[in-house]
Amino acid sequence: MRVLAIAVVVASLAGGARAEPSAEPSDRTLIYLGLGLTPPMYLLGVGIHEGSHAIGAKLVGASVDSIHLFPPGRDPRSGRFRFGWTYVHGLKTKGDRILFYLAPKITDALLLGGFAGLVLTDAWPQNRYGQLALTVLATGLWVDFAKDLVLFHSGNDVVRAFNLWCMTGWKQLPARLVYAAANVGFGYLVYRSFVRTFDDPAPATAAPLVLPLLTTAF
């Protein structure tokens, strides 16, 4: 009988034990934290953009003269306001220049493609702080990728690439439609990340499995 009593006590303790759920941040806390993450993510985004230009230039054998990341201001060569700029020389062919101009878009697309593997699968982190950091980063990447869709001035990188491809005026329309479709697709990924960060319920803590104990005492 003593063995049976001990077994009953152990089973009762196991059945009654529940892991305490970790405290989840409120939506308001996440919003404030997201605003706080904006400046460092902005600097990271400018670094990724201008660094991509520099890497693109180096890949084709050109030389990087200087990279300006902060503060944003008037580009001394073009006279236009820019968040950052990269000066290079040695771009010898049309293909070299196109790669240099579009390198940030290629980087954005690759990173957002990897992001899709997280937000659309179970690889998405369970921690809401981690979810928020990924969402803020992806938002910045999407803005950098999408913004040139509505820019048409001659100093714009995408316009320069189109011009090198002899796409001027209405000839840009098919390429811009493909570009718009890509923007919509990547925008959906960012939307899904916001939904999963703010609207999806926190994963429930699994209850421990309790197996019935059967003992006999003689």
Long-range contacts (C-beta under 8 A, 24 or more apart in sequence): 1-217, 2-217, 3-215, 3-217, 4-215, 4-216, 4-217, 7-213, 7-215, 8-213, 10-213, 11-210, 11-212, 11-213, 14-208, 14-210, 15-210, 17-208, 18-205, 18-207, 18-208, 19-205, 19-208, 21-202, 21-205, 24-128, 24-202, 25-128, 25-129, 27-198, 30-128, 30-132, 30-197, 30-198, 33-129, 33-132, 34-132, 34-135, 34-136, 37-132, 37-133, 37-136, 38-136, 41-136, 41-137, 41-140, 42-140, 43-69, 43-70, 44-137, 44-140, 45-140, 45-141, 45-143, 45-144, 46-70, 46-83, 46-84, 48-104, 48-107, 48-108, 48-111, 48-141, 48-144, 49-83, 49-84, 49-104, 49-107, 49-144, 50-84, 50-85, 50-86, 50-104, 52-103, 52-104, 52-106, 52-107, 53-86, 53-88, 53-100, 53-103, 53-104, 54-86, 54-88, 55-103, 56-99, 56-100, 56-102, 56-103, 56-106, 57-86, 57-88, 57-90, 57-91, 57-96, 57-100, 59-99, 60-91, 60-92, 60-93, 60-95, 60-96, 60-99, 60-100, 61-90, 61-92, 61-96, 62-88, 62-89, 62-90, 62-91, 62-92, 62-96, 62-100, 63-88, 63-89, 63-90, 64-88, 65-89, 78-155, 80-153, 80-155, 94-164, 97-160, 97-161, 97-164, 98-161, 98-164, 98-165, 101-157, 101-158, 101-160, 101-161, 101-164, 102-157, 102-158, 102-161, 104-144, 104-157, 105-145, 105-148, 105-157, 105-158, 108-141, 108-142, 108-144, 108-145, 109-145, 109-182, 109-186, 111-141, 112-138, 112-141, 112-142, 112-145, 112-186, 112-189, 115-141, 115-189, 115-193, 116-189, 119-189, 119-192, 119-193, 119-196, 120-189, 120-192, 124-196, 126-203, 128-197, 128-202, 131-193, 131-196, 131-197, 132-197, 134-193, 135-190, 135-193, 135-194, 135-197, 138-189, 138-190, 138-193, 139-190, 141-186, 142-183, 142-186, 142-187, 142-189, 142-190, 145-182, 145-183, 145-186, 146-183, 146-186, 146-187, 148-179, 149-176, 149-179, 149-180, 149-183
